[in-house]
Amino acid sequence: VKGWYVADMEQPESSSIATRWFEAKLNATMLEVKDLFDKFRISEALMAIYRLFWDEFSSWYLEMVKPAYGQPIDRTTYNATLHYFDVLLRLLHPFMPFITEELWQHLQERTPGQSIMYALLPDVKEYDKAAVEAMEHAKEVVIGVRGVRAAKNISPREALVLNVIGDWKSAETPVIMKLANLSEINSNAEKDAAAATFMVGTMEFNVPLSANIDVAAELEKLNKELTYYQGFLASVMKKLGNERFVNNAPAAVVEAERRKQADAETKIKNLEESIAALSK
């Protein structure tokens, strides 16, 4: 063991995907920042760097490569992460000179007089656009699963199953499973009325809930929602049943009410199916 990493430890697949993605994202942002600097759009350049540092590196990348509690990290990921942090500090230095200098000096031993002020940025390389786009899709899936956890009060430590309604493959699956804490992902799964559903683009995903929730409490919640939408639909139908309103209101207003009717009917149907599935 050297420092925080193990020299001969194999890089996990999720970390390999993460480093490949962040390398592409870093180069894409450096290309964007260079263009913004050339156009003297300084505040936009700062925001691009901020988003890369805070949203992509801190919020996503570090979570992707973080080893299990108490476990070391592999040397490949460790070295890549230090390199990314070094480049990020150089990008941020013109805007935050003092703190970036202090941090940069502590990344490794420096010779007397060596300063981040003289440190050049690496040359911008062609980046893998497909890797960037694929990870954006993967992040949406993770956000969807986390949304289910938040809505259903399921602990982040509890592994879940993710079902995909349709044929779905993703090279980022190891990252999705790690960040969303999934035990398995099933492609071409059947719809489950008792599952929590979310969409990513045109693809439907669901998370089975019967083993992860208080069924009685969930049924009570669903019945309250059903009562609300039934009342909402009744008020819409009353308005649409008024000939005076339908004949005299602007067409756009009437159309809006018809959309409300369709949305409410869809929600009522889904709620009734979920209640029936959970009541079995």
N, C-alpha and C positions, 0 to 999 in steps of 0.2 A: 504494500500500500504506500502510495506517495501522496502526501497531503490528503485531499478529499477523494482522490480517485484510485482505482485499481488498475495497474499498468496493463495486465494481460486479460482484463475483463472484456468480453464481447459486447459491442454496442447493441442495445435492444432495438428491435425493429421500429418501435414508436419513436425512439430518439433519432434513428437514422432518417425517418420521414420528416421529423421536426427540423433537423439541421438542414436537410435539403430544401425544405420549404422556406426557412428563414433566410438562407443564403439567397434564394430567389427574391424574397420580399425585400431584403436589404438592398440588393442591386437595383430593384425597381424603384425604391424610394430615393436612392442616391441619384439615379437618372432624373427623377422628378425634381429633386432639390437643385440639381445642377441647372436644369431648365429654368426654374423659378429664380435662382440667383442671377442667371443671365438676363432675365427680364426685370430684375430689381424688385421682385415681389417678395420682399424679405419676410413679412408677417406670414404669408402662405407657406414659405419654406420652413419657418419655425413650426407651424402647425403640422406639417407633414412629418417632421422629425419627432415632434411630440407624440403623434399618433403611433409612429413606429416604435418609439421607446416605451411608451406607457401601455398602449393597447396590444400591440403585437408581441413585443419582447417580454414585457413584465406580466401581462395578463394571460397570454396564450403560450408563448414559447417556453417560458420557464416551467409552466405547469406540465407541458408535454414531456420535458426531459427530466423533471424532478424524480429522483429515485424514491423507493418506498422508505418510510420512516426508519432511520438508523442504518440505512444501507448506503454504500459508497456509489459513486458515479463512475462510468467508464471513462478512460482517458480521451477517447476520440470526441465524445460529447463535451467533456470538461474543457478541452483545448478549443473546440469550436465556440463554446459559449464565451470563454474569455476573449477570443478574437472578436466576436460580435459586440461584446461590451466595449472593447477598446475602440472599435469603429464608431459605435454610437456616441461615445464620449467625444471623439474628434468632431463628429457632426454637430454635437450640441455645444461645443466649446465657444464658438463666437457669440453665443447668446448667454451662456452661463460660464464665464471664464474661470472663476475661482474654485467652485465645487468640482468641476470637471478636471481641473489640474490636480486637485488633491486626490481624487479617486484614481486618476490615471497613474499618478506616482506610486500608488499602492498596488496596482495590478501586477507589477513585477519589479525587480530591482532595476533602478535607473542609474546611469552614470551622472556625475556632477555636471550641472548645467543642462541636462536633458529636460526638455519641456514639451508638453502637448502642443504648445504654440508653434513648434517647428515640425510637428508630426504630420506627415502627409496622409491624405485619405487614399485608400487603395483605388486603383483604376476601376471604373465601372465596367462590369462584364455584361454580356448578353444573359438575360435571366430566363428561367423556365416559367413561361406564362401559364402553362397547363398546371404546374405544381401550385402556383398561387391560387388559381381558380378552383382547383380541387379542394384545397384547404379551406377556402371560404365556404364551400358547400359542406364540408365536414364540420366546420364550426357551427353552422346553422343546425345541423343534426344534434350536436352536443347541447346547444342552447335550447332546442326543443325538448330534449330529455330533462334538462335541468328545470325547465318550466313546468314539466309534469311533476317533478319532485316538489317544487315550491307550492304548486297548486294543491297537491295531495298530502303535503306534510310528510314526505318520505325522506328518511335520513340519507345524506350523501354517501354514507358508509355502506348502505344496503345495495347490493348488486341487483340490477334489473335486467330483464329480457327486452330486447327491441325487435319488433316485427316490422317487416317492410311489405306493404301491399303492392306487389309487383316485382319484376326482376331488377335487382339492384346489386351492383358491385362497386367497391371503392378501395383504391390503393391505400387510403388513409384509415382503413378500418381499425388497425391497432391503436391509432391515436384516439379515434372515437370511443373505442371500448375503454381506454384508460381514463380519458377525461370525463366521460359520462358514467363510469363505473358500471359497465355492462358485463354480464356473464356470457351472453351470446347475442348474435344478430341473425335473425331468420329471414331470408329472402323468400319472396313468393308465398308469404303467409296469408292466411285467411283473415277476413275482417272479424273483429271481436267487439261486440257492442259494449262489453263491460270494460274494455281497455280505454286508456286515455289516448286520444289521437291528435297528431299535429301534421302539418304539411311543410315540406321543403320543396319549393318550386311546385312541380306537378306531382311529386312523389308523396304518397301517404305513409306515415309511420304510426305505429301504436305501441303502447307499453301496457302489458297485462297487469291488472291491479289487484285481483282477488286475493293474492297472498300478501299484499303490501299495505292494505288499508283497512280501516275499521268499516266493515260493510254497512253496519247499522247507521253510522254517522254519515257515510257517503250517500246512502239511500235517502236520509233525511235532507241532505243538501240538494240532491237531485230533484226530490219532490218539491222543494221550495222553488227551485228554478223553474220546474214545470208549471207550478201554479202561477208564477210571475208571467211566463210567456203565454200561458193560456189567457190570462187577463189582458195582456198586451194585445194579443191577436183579436180578442173580443172587441176591444176599443177601436182597432183598425177596421174591423169588419163593419162595425156600427157606422163609422165614417164613410166607408165605401158603399154601404147600403143606403146612404142618404142621397137620393137622386139630385137634390138641389146642389149638394157639394160636388158630385161627380160632373154635373152639367155646367156648373158655373166656375169651378176652380180652374186655374191654369193647368194645362195638360201635364206640365212637369211636376206639379204638386200631386196630381192624381197618380202619376206614374211612380212617384216616390212612395206613396202609400201602398201601392201594389207590390213594390219591392219589399217594404216592411212586412207585408202579409206573407210573401214567399219565404223571407228569412225566418220569420216566426214559425211558420209551418215546418220548415226544415229542422229548426232547433227543437221543436216539440217532438217531432218524429224521432230524432236522435236521442233525446232525453227519455222518451218512452221505451226505446230499445235498450238503453243502458239500464234503466230501472228493471225491466223484465229480465235482463241477463243477470243482474246482481241478486235478483229475488229468487233465482233458481236454487 
